[in-house]
Amino acid sequence: MSRRVVITGLGVLSGAGANVEEFQRNITAGVCCLSPITDPRAAHFKSRYAGLLTKTAAAALEPLPELARFDRHVQMAMAPAL
């Protein structure tokens, strides 16, 4: 039995971009999207670099008041879908 899948839209929120166009442009251009981790809450991790959200990407969460009641990781998962 075959299953069909329909993709109705794409969204992305990452260190490489806050939307599909910016993400694709940075990835295809080979832009390094890693930066030093500065948050003291991550001091116990061995890794010192991560694909952190830029201010532009983080700003994508601000106009979405319906996400305010969720934890940050849930907000970042849901924001591209809205």
C-alpha positions in Angstrom: 0.0 0.0 0.0 1.4 3.4 -1.0 1.0 6.5 1.1 0.8 10.0 -0.3 2.1 13.1 1.4 1.2 16.6 0.5 3.4 19.5 1.6 1.3 22.6 1.8 4.0 25.0 2.9 7.5 25.4 4.3 8.8 27.2 7.3 12.2 27.5 9.0 13.5 29.3 12.1 17.2 28.6 12.6 20.7 30.1 12.9 20.9 30.0 9.1 17.7 32.1 8.6 14.3 33.2 9.8 12.5 32.2 6.6 12.9 29.8 3.8 14.5 32.3 1.4 17.2 33.5 3.9 17.9 29.9 5.0 18.4 28.7 1.4 20.5 31.7 0.5 22.9 31.2 3.5 23.1 27.4 3.2 23.8 27.4 -0.6 26.3 30.3 -0.2 28.2 28.2 2.4 27.7 30.9 5.1 28.9 29.6 8.5 25.9 29.9 10.8 27.6 28.8 14.0 28.6 31.3 16.7 30.0 31.2 20.2 27.6 30.3 22.9 27.4 33.2 25.3 24.5 32.1 27.5 25.8 31.1 31.0 23.1 28.5 31.3 25.0 26.5 28.7 28.3 26.6 30.5 28.2 22.9 31.4 28.1 21.8 27.7 31.4 20.7 26.1 30.5 22.5 22.8 31.3 26.2 22.7 29.6 26.9 19.4 26.0 26.5 18.2 23.6 27.5 15.5 22.0 30.3 17.6 19.0 32.4 16.4 20.0 35.8 15.2 18.1 38.8 16.4 16.2 38.8 13.1 15.2 35.2 13.6 14.2 35.7 17.2 12.1 38.7 16.2 9.9 36.3 14.2 8.6 35.1 17.6 7.6 38.5 18.9 4.4 39.2 16.9 2.9 35.8 17.8 1.2 36.4 21.2 -0.5 33.0 21.0 2.9 31.4 21.5 3.7 33.4 24.7 2.2 30.7 27.0 4.6 28.0 25.7 8.2 27.2 26.5 10.8 28.6 24.2 11.6 25.3 22.5 7.8 24.9 21.7 7.7 28.5 20.4 10.6 27.8 18.0 9.0 24.6 16.8 5.6 26.2 16.2 6.6 29.7 14.8 7.5 28.5 11.3 4.2 26.8 11.0 2.2 29.9 11.8 
